[in-house]
């Protein structure tokens, strides 16, 4: 195969040749992004040979991956989830300027395993989907002319018997492992004497702030050196600190001798006068650190530049995070790196767009989960001032699927990926912690195997301390945090790392959102010397699914629906408790953006986790986004919630806005409704009366406003309530039923059981007999409970819809009374006796006079719990 060099690469090559007429640059990089040939599926081993005919392969450019999923209501028509091998081939010319320099193939990421050949010579294999790696290709290059670069990438599942990824992190996770060369590939040319290239893909120079105050900072610079010549090399290592304008502010020079075909290390301390500190989002000032390797006669052998942010920080178990000596409560979001269609093959513009949205919400910290992200992402957090959590993909298990304990190969790969993460991102001042695991014992907590993660985690903590004594190790814990909750096969991993994050989903996967605060207090008391954060909390939110009251029924966390209003409620209540806990050093909402998933059938999407504050395509900010903006951002704004819940079933509804204004005014169709005082970013107008037709609202504050329109097709004082559920519906007769509202006490239940596990199927549909309309019979509320329904004074007809949901209930086992306005409405109801059996519709009708503006309905059990599935109220 012979391939023309793409135009932009040709221009770069010509400029390099021109420079070589004087002196070759100390380090040259040629991007190899265009004009690749690609074939999905394994090929004959001859595919790595220069003579192999790839004319029938597809033409692709990098970044590229072959999987595609998520972001649509039904499974997308271009869905592709093949796991296995993919082959890439292209030509590149041996640069005329190469001379006696070394040539390296640098790959920014390949998922999951990559084998690399040049001209049929196998340069090596890399195992791990997220880090940069390099191979020395010098000996394989032709002296002149074209070379054939071949890369075989394999994203086989580690669960498959005999899989080459069996011991390669991750074993599992709530995201797909896209396959491909999804970041860049380059040809890098260096002098034989240089800053290290064989350094876990790192830059070879590593700076950390030792001390910093208003007058002076001390910065330690470690430079790793390599010498491929057969004789020792004497060099001078020159370190220079440049300010943002390019002006030199500090220097240091150190002589060094590097042994023949050996390596060496220098450490320098640079004093920077009157330093301009990197101070988070308030002032993310960056210097540039330039390290030059100078040989005999002043010859420039190598030059490497890295960002330098001068800052100090500490994390206290009681007072939280402190940056440059000042307390800084960290509040932010998490991010996955995928996009619709592109998958992981995103570019710098995509990353910049994500960072702009994250800055707009007012976050000051970002968790880049659950793996190493592109260098451009960490560079962006440096420039944005976002204090960052960086992580390796040790997720769900601490051992291969075929083993109950950590194997040597598994542990070695975990350590490799951790060292790669730290070396490659050491110089990013935004990074505060290195995370060594996420929910590492989750599979054991679910009863799928056992967990003995502590030995591996302790080893990885030591690696963090060895690689970077300036930053703490952390992990995100889900399970068995309290020793009393641990059991045989489920270990406790809390207390191992310097600091910790807890993934807590109270009100989503766990029952009561109000238990988050007490849970945090309990953990703080149990581990008083370990600073704690909330590494994940959140809830799903679907744009097309809505609730009139998010407290009205249970949530189908692993299924459908996921009302947007329920997400708002969970996040409001969670943030209220987190903000009241000063010992929580950081918190991250899960997640900033919806992201793809191979198994989820949830909310109104397929193959998508819908916990994002913004949709997968980045086009729509959900209501909850503006709740956080109201609490975190100083930019004045107002956002009316519920605009997508436009067709309203009830004549009265709460109007709510999120804003960072102290008060807001509300009008309806130009008529003043009133002024609301905003607390924690929430502004409320309860029980606003809607009029038939369009209801146009405008909320306004000091120079800011927002509008929305609701439609109401009903009548005043008329309700059709589906008891025990979060969602409404439309009956056979076209009647619009709303979700459960105005209830006090009791518990809501699904009639048809939703999926109880990720990717699981819902239970069977169980239609209620004796009715042609299922709308009021798809859920129920039970217990001892009441309703307080606002109506005008007058007489009302009330219809109760009832059924016995338990198939083996008999007569006398569920008997209850119904009272209206304190008066019994007939004899006690024996559900099975009066309906004639379980799962059979029963209606009760009565009239009642209301004199105080509230219709009070009470349900009390005599034998078993009371229940109701639907309530209709209309003027008599």
N, C-alpha and C positions, 0 to 999 in steps of 0.2 A: 504494500500500500504506500502511495506517495500522496502527501497532503500539502496543499499550499499553506504558507504561514498566514494567519489572519492579519488584516491590515494594521490593527492597533498594536499587535505584537511585532509586526514588521517594523513599524516606526520606532518602537522601543529598541529593537535589535540594531537598527541603523544608527540610532543615537549612541548606543553602546560602542559600536565599531568606531564612530567618530572620536569618542573619548579615548579609545584604546590607542589611537595614533599618538597621543601624548603620554598617557599612563592609564592603565586599567584602573577603574574605580576599585576601592578596597573590597567592596561587596556589591555584586549586581544581582538583581532579581528579575527574571523574565516570567510573566504570568502565562500559564498554559491553560487557558480557560475555554478557548473556542476550538471548533472543528474536531471534536472527538467522534469516534464511532462507538456505538453501544449495542450490546446484545444481552437481553435478559434470559437467564437460564444458564446452566452449566454447559461448557463447550469442551471439545477435545483438548487435551493438554497442549496440543500443537498451537492453540490460540495465542500462546505467549510468544511464539516464534515470529521473527521478523518477516518470514516468507508467508505467513498465514494470510489467506484472502478474506478480508472483512468487508468486501464491496457490498454485500447484502445487508450489512448492519445499519442501524439507524444513525443519523447524524444528530448529535446533541452538543450543547454547551454547558459549562459549569457555571453556577452550582446546579446539580441534577440529582433527583432521586426518582425511584420507579413506583413508589406506593402513593396512593391517593384515597382519601376518605374524609368524611365529616363535613358538618356545616349545613346539611340539608335535611328537610323533613323526612323524606324517604331516602333510602340508600342511593347515593349519587350514581348516575348512569356511567360515569367513568371510574367507578370504584375499582381499586386495585390493591390487593393485600397479599401479593405473592412474597413468600420468604424463601431465600436461597441465594444463589450466585447471580451476579451481574458482571459483565466484562466491559472494560473500556480500553480503547486503543487510539493512539494518535502519534504523529511524527513530530520531531523537533530537530532543529539543526544544531550541530556543535558550534558554539560561538567562536568566531575567529579570535576573539579576545581571551579565550580560555587560557592559553599558554600553559604554565605549570600550576595553575590554580586548581582547586577542587570543585567538582560539580555535584550538587545535591538535589535530589528530588524531595521537595517539601510539600506535604499533603496536610491541609488544614483540618480535615476530618474525613473519615470514610467509615460507613456503618455496615457491619460491625467489625468484621475482620478484613484486612486488605493484604494481598500479596502483590508485590511490585517487581516487574521485570523491565530491563532496558536491553534491547538487542538480544533478547532470549536469556539474559543473565538474571537470575533471581537475586534481587537486592535484599529482600527480607520480607517479614510478615509483621503486621501490627495488629494487636487484639485490643479493641476498645473503640466505641463509636464516636467519641466526642472530642478527642484531643488531637493536637498537631503532632506530626511525626516526620522524620527525615531519614533518608538513606543516601549514603555516599555512592554516587553513580559514576565516579571518575573513571575507574578501570573498565567499565562497560561501554563507555562512549567511543564512537568512531573518531579518528583523528580529525576528520572533516566530513561534511555532508549530513544526511538525515539519519536520525536514530528512531527506533520504535519503542515507545513507552506503552506498557501494558499493565493494567491494574485490574485484578479480580477482587471484587467486593462480595462479601457473603453476610447476609442478615438472617441466617437460619435461626429458628427459635431454639433457645437452650433447653427446652422441654423435649425436643425430638431426640430419639435414641441415636447415639453416636454423633450428635451435633458438634461441629467444630467450635460452637460458642458455649458449650456446656459449662465451662468455668470462666466465662467472660461476663462481667457485670454489664447490665442488670439481668437478674433472673426473671423479673416480672415488673409490672408497673402499670399505672393507670394512663398509659399513653402508648402509641404504636412505635415500634422500632423501624423507622423508615430506612430503606436500603439505598445506598448510592454514594457517589462522590458529591456530597451536598454542600461542601465549602470549596475553597480554591485549591489549585495545584500550581506549583511554581518550580522553575529551575533557578537555583541559587548558586552563585559562584563566589568562592572565598579564597583567600590566600591560604597556603598550607599552615601558616602561623596566624592564629586568629582567636577571636572570642569563640567559646565552645559552641559547636553545632550538635555534638553528641551529649545533650544535656536535657533529656526528657522533653525535647521540643521547645525548651525555654529559650529566652533571649541571651543567656549567658552572663548577664549583668543583673545584680540584685541590690536594690537600695532600700534602706529602712531608716526612719527617723529615730534617733536615739534620744534627743532632747530638743525642745523647742519652746521659746518664749518670745517676747516682743523684740528682744535685742539680738538673739542669735539662735541658730539651730545647728545641731550636729547630725550629720547624715552618714551612715555607714554604707559603703559601696563594696560589694563583693563581685569580683570578676573571675570567671572561670576561663582558662586558656587552654588551647590545644596546639600541638606542633606535629604535623605529619611528615616533617623532613627527617632525614636520617642523621641529622646533627643537631646539637642543642642550639637553641635560639635565645639570644639576649634581646630583650625588648623593654620599652618604657610604656607603662599603662597610664594614660592621661585621662582623667575624669574631669568633666566640665559641667557645671550647672548653669543653664541658660534660663532667663526669665521669659515671660510670655511674649516679650518683644524681640527675643533673640539675643539679648545682651548678656554677656558673661558676668555672673555674680560670684562665682567661686570655682576654684580649681584644686586639683591634687595630682601629683605625678609620683609614680612608684616604679623602680626598676624591677625586672623579674627575669629569671632564666628558666626556660621550659626545656625539659629533657628531650632528647631525640625520640621521636614517635611517642611522646608522652603528653602530660597535661600538668597544669598548675593552677593555683588560686592566689589572687591578691585581695587584700582587704584594706580599704582606705577610709579615713574619716575626714569628711569635708565640713568646714564651718561656713555656714551661710549667714551673713549679717542681715539684721532686721528682716527676718523672713516674712513673706506673705503666705499665711497659712491656708491650707485647703480646709474650708470650713463648711462642708456640706452644701445644701442647696442655697444657703445664704451667700456663700462666696466660694465656689469650687475652683480656686486658683491652682493652676498647674504650671510647674517648671518643666524643663526638659533636661534629662540627664544624658550626656553624650560621653561615651567611653571610646577611646582610640588606642589602638595598639601600634606603636611606632617602632620600627626596626632600625638597623644600622643606617647612618647617614640621614636620618629623619624620614625614611620611607614610611608612608602610611600603609600599614598592612591590613588593618580592619577598623571599622567604625560601626558602632551600634548606638541607637538612641531609644530611650524609653521615657514614659511619663514619670514625673516625680511630683507627688503631692506631699508637702510637709505638714504633718499633723500628728497629734497624739490622741489616744483614746483609752478609756478603761470602761469596764462593765462591772457594776456593783450589784450584789444580790438584793440590796434594799432600795437603792436610789436609781438603778438603771444605767443607761448608757450616758457616757460623758465624752464630749469631743472638745479637744483643746482646753480642758479644764472646766467646761460648762456642761451642765445637764442638758441632754437633748433626747426627749422622748421620741422613739422611732415608731412611725406609723406608716404602713405601706402595703404593698401588694406583691404577689408572686407572678411569675411569667414562664410559660412554655414557649418554645421557639418556632412552633409550626404555624402555617397559614393554609387556607383552602387552596387546593390545586397544587400549590408549591410544596406543601409538606414542610420539610426542613430546608429545602433549597431556597432560602430567603437571601436577600441582599442587604447592603448597608442602608438603603433607603427604607426598607421594611423595618429595620432595627430603629432607625431614626424616627419613623412614624410612631412606633411603640413607645419610645422614650418621651416623645412630645405629649402623648396622651397621658402617660404616667406623671409627667410634670404638671399637666393641666389639672389633674385631680388633686394635686397638692401633697403627694406622697414625698417622704424624705428618705425612704429606704425601699429596697427591692430585693426580693429573694429570687435568684435565678436558679430554678429547680428543673429537674432533679438530676442535673448532670452539668458538665462543662458547656457553656455557651460560646458563641463566636467571640474572638478577641474584640471585634467591633462593639459587641454588647457591653463588655466591661469598660472599654474606652468611653462609651457613651455614658455609663454611670459615673465615671470619673468627671466628665464634663458637666453632667447634670447635678452633681453633688449628692447622688443617691447612695447612702450607706448600704453596702451590698453583702448578702449571704451567698457564698459560692459553695458548690456541692458536687460530690461524686455520686454515681448511680447505684449505690448499695441500697437496694430497695426490696422490701417485703421478705427477703430471705438472706441468711448469712451462709448459705451452702448451696451447692448445685442441687438440681431437682433429684438426682439419683443418689444423694447422700444426705444423711441426717446431721452431719457435722461438716464444718469448714474443711475443705481439702487444701493441700499445699498450693495447688495451681490456682484455686479460687482466691486464696489469701494473697498470693503473689500478684494476681491481676488487680485486686482491690488496691494493693499498695502502689502498683505501677500507675493506676489511674489517679490516685491521690497525689503522688509526686508530680505527675504531669500537670494536674490542675494547679498545684502550688507554684511550680517553677514557671509555667507559662503565664501566670497571672499575678505573680509576686509583686510587680511594680505598680499595680493599679491601686491607688490610695483609697478608692471607694470601698474596697473589700475589707470587711472587719472580721469575718469569721470564716473558717474552713469547716464545712459540714462533712462528716464522714459516713452518714447514713440517713435514711428516711424510712420510718416505719419498718425497721429491719425484722421485727418479729410478728408482722401482721399475719402472715400465712399460719403461723402457729396459733395466734389468737383466734383465728377462724376455725381451728381444729384440723388444719391440713398440715400435719407433720409437727415436728418439734423445733424449738429454737434454742441454740446455745451460742448466742452472738457475742457474749462478753469477751472471750479471748481475742477475737478478731477486732472488736472495737477498741480494746485496750492497746492492741498493736498499732492500729491506725492513729490513735491519739498520740502515741510515741512518735510516729512518723511526722505528724503535724509539728510537734515540739522540736523535732530534729531539723525539719525543713525551715520552719519559720517561728522563732521564739517570740516574735512580736504580735502574733495573732492567736486567739484561743481556738481550740477545737470545739465543735458543737455537733449535735445531731437532732433530728426531728423524731420525736417519740410519739407513738400512738397507743401502746398497749402494755398492760401490766406495770404501769408506772408506780402504783402503790404496792409495796411488797405484799400486803394482805390480799391483793387481787391476783398475784402470781399463782400459778398452779404447775403441776407436773407437765413439763414440755414447753412451758411459757416462762421465759426468764424476764427479769427486770433489767432494763438497760439505762434507766435514769440514774444519775449520779456518777456516770463514768467520765463524761467530757467536762471541760472547763466551764462551759455554759451550755444551755439546752433550749430547745424549742419543743413545745407540745402541740400536736395536731389535735384540735378539739372541735367537734361538730355537735355541740349541744343544741337541741332543737331540730337537728337534721338527721344524723344517724342515731343520736341519742335523743331521749324523749323531751327534756325540758330545757329550753334555752336559758332559763333563769338559774340553772345550776352551774353555769360557766364561772361566775365570780367565786362561789364557794369552792369549786374545784381548784381554781388557781390559788386560793388562800391555803387550801389543804396541801397542795404541792409545795408551796413556798415554806410552809411550816415543816414539812417532811424533809426537804432538802434546803436548809436555811443558808448554806454556803455556796450553793450553785445558782447563779443568776438564771432566771427563767424568762422565756419569751413564748409567744403564741405563733408558731411557725405556720399553722394553717387554721382557718375557721371560715365557714361560708355556707352557702346554700345555692341550689340551682334556681335559675330564673328563665322562664320561657316568655318570649315576646307575645305569643298568641294565646296564652292561658292566664286566666285572671280570677281573682277572688274578691268578693265584697267584704270579707273579713278574714284575714289570715289566721285567726284563732278558731275558725269554725270547724275544722276537721283535721284528720291526720294527713301527713305528707307521704307521698310515694317516693321516697328518696331514690330508689333504684328503678323507678318506672315513670308513669305518667299519671296525673299532670304535675307540673312544677310552676304554679302561678307566680307571676312576677311580684305580686304583692307579698307573697310569703317570703321570697328572698329579701325584700325590703325589711320585713318584720324581724327576721332572724338577725340580719346584720345590724339593724338599729339596736336591738336588745343586747347583742354581743358587744358592740362597740361601747355601749353605756357601761358595761361591767369592766371591760378592759381599760377604759379611760380612768376608771376609779381605782385602779391597782397600780400605784407608783412603782412597785417592785418589778413589774413586767418591763423588761428592758427594750422589747420590740414586739410588734405584731404585724402579721402579713395576712391580708385577705386572700383566700383561695377562690378565685384566681382573677387576674386582671382581664384576661380574655378567655372566652370559650376555646376549647382545644379538642383535637381529634382523639378518638378512642375506638379501639377495635370491637368493644363489647357492649357499649351503652345504647340502650333504647329508652331514652328518658326525655321528660319534658315534651317539647314539640320537635325534637331533632333525633337523628339516627347517627350512630358512630361519633357522638359528640358529648363531651362533658360540658354542661351548660352553667357551671358555677361562675363563669366570667361576669365581670361588671360591664364588659363590652363584648359584642358579638364576635364570632370567629373571624369574620371578614373585616372587622374594625369599623364598620359603617354605622352601627347603632350603639349608643351608650344607654344602658338600661337605667331605670330609675335609681337603683342603688348606687350607681356611679355618682350621682349628684348628692346623695346623702353624705358620702365621704368628702366630696368637694366642699360641701357646706361646713364640714368639721375641720378640714385640713387646709383649705385654700383661702387666701386673703383677697383674691380677685372677686369683686362684687358680682353676684348673680342670683337668679331665682329660677327654680324649675318646678313646675306643677307636675305631680305624679299622677299616674293612672290615665294618661292620655290615650294609651292603646286599649284601655278598657272603656271603649267609647259608647257602646250600647248598654245603657244602664237598666237594670231590672226593677229598681226600687225608687219610690218617689222621694225618699230622703237618702242622702249619702254624705259621708265625710269628704271634704275637699282638703287635700294635704299638699304642701309644697316643701321643698328642701331649699334652704337659703342660708347664707352667712350674714344676712341682715338681721338686726334686732327685732324688727316688726315688719309685717307685710299687710297691705290692703288688698281686699278681694272684691271684685265686682262680678255680677252674673247678668249677662245681656245688658250691660251698662248700669245696672242697679247695684248700689253699694250693699255688700253683705256684712262687712265689718273688718276690724283690724285684729290680727293675731300676733301674739308674742311668740317668738321662735326660741325654742330650747333645744340645745344640741343639734342645731341645724334643721329642726322639724317645726313646721308652722301648720296649725290645724284649724279648720272650721267645721265643727261637727253638725250633723243633721241639717245640711243645706237642702231646702226644698227645690226639687227640679220641676220644670214645667214641660208639658208635652211639646215635642219637637227638639230643636237644637238649643243647647244650653252652653253659651260661650262664656268662659271664665277668663278673667285677667287678674293675676297677682302681681303687685308692684311694690317696690321699695324705693330706696334712694337712687334714682337713675337707672334702675333695672326692672324688667318686667318679663312675664311669660304668659302665654295664652294657650288654651286648649278648648275643645268642644266635645261635650257629651251629648248623646241622643237619648231621649226618653219617650217611649211609646205607650206607657201605661197610664194609670189614673192615680190621683191622690188617694192616700190611705188604703192602697191595694197592694197586697204582697202575695207572692208565691215562693215559699222558702223551702229549699232542699236541705233537710236537717242533716247535720253530721258530716258535711262535705265542704271542701274549699272552692268548688266550682259550680257554676250554674249550668243551665241547659235549656233546650226548647222542647216543649211537649208535642205530642201528635197533633194537637189542635192549634199549634203555633204559639201557645202561651210561653212567655219567657219566665223561666224560673231562675232565681238567684241562689247564690251559695248561702250557707248558714250565717245568720246574723241575729243580733239582739239576744243571744243565748247567755244564760248564766248557769254554770255547772254542767255536769254530764260529760260524756265522752263520745266523740264522733267515730264512726266506723265505715269502712268500705264494704259494700255488698259483695263485689267481685274483687278478690285479692289481687293487688298489683304484684309485679315482680319483687321478690325479696332479696335478690342478689344481682350484682352487676352482670348485665347481659342475659339475665334470666327471663323466662316468659311469664306473663301474668297468669293467674288462675283462670278457671273456666268462667264464662258468663253464666250467671244464675238468674234468669228472668223470674220475676214474681208473677205468679198465676193470678187469674181473675181480674186482669186489667189489660187494656190495649195500650196504655201509656206508661212506660217505665220511668219517665223523668222524675217523678216524686218517690221512686222506690229503689234508687241506686245507692243509697247510703242510709244511715240512721244515727240518731243520738240516743244514748241510754244512760241510766243512772237515776238519780233524783235531781231534777233540774227545772228551770223555768225560763220563760221568754218574757222580755219587756219591750213590746213593739210600739213605737211612737205612732199615734193616730190622733185625729181630732176627736172631740167629744161627740158621741153618737152611738148608734146601734150597728153591730157588725155581725156578718155571717162568717163563721170559722169552720173550715173543713180540715180534719186531721187525716193524714194518710199513714197507715200502719201496716206492718207485716211482721211475722215471727221469723227472724233470720237464722235461727239455729234449727237445723233439720230434725234433730231428735228430741226437741222440746215437746212436752205433753201438756194436756190440760192441767191448769192449776199451777204450772211452774213459772209463768210470767203473768202476774196480775197487778194492775196498777190503776191509780185514779188520775183524773184530769180535772183541774179546777180553773175557772176563768174569773178574774176579778175577785178571787177568794172564795168563789162558790163552786161546789162540785157540779160537774157537767155529766149527770147521769150516774149509773152504777159503775163500780170498778170493771175494768176491761180485762177479760181473760183471753189473751191473744189467740191461742190455739183453738179454744172452744168456739169463739165467735167467728174466727176466719174459716174454721173448718180444717185447719192444718197449717203446718209451717210453710213459709215462702208463698203465702197467699194473701192478696190484697184485702185490706179492711179499711173502711172509711167511717168516720164519725163526724156528724155535723151538728152545730148548735149556734144560737145567736146569743149575743152578750152586749150589754150596755156599758159604755166606757165614759166615765165622768171626769177623769183626771189627765187625759192626754196620753195615757200609756195603757195598752192592752196587756194585762198580766196573765200569762198562762203557766200553770204549774203542773208538773208530772211527778208523781210519787209512787214508788213501788210498794206493794203489799207482799207479794211473793216474787222474788227476783227483782230485776230492774225494770223501771218504766222505760218506754221507748217511743219515738216518733220518727217517721221518715220524711214527711212533707207537711207543710202548714200553709193553708190558703186563708187570707183575710181579705174581705171586701165589705164596703158599706152595704147595709141592709136596706 
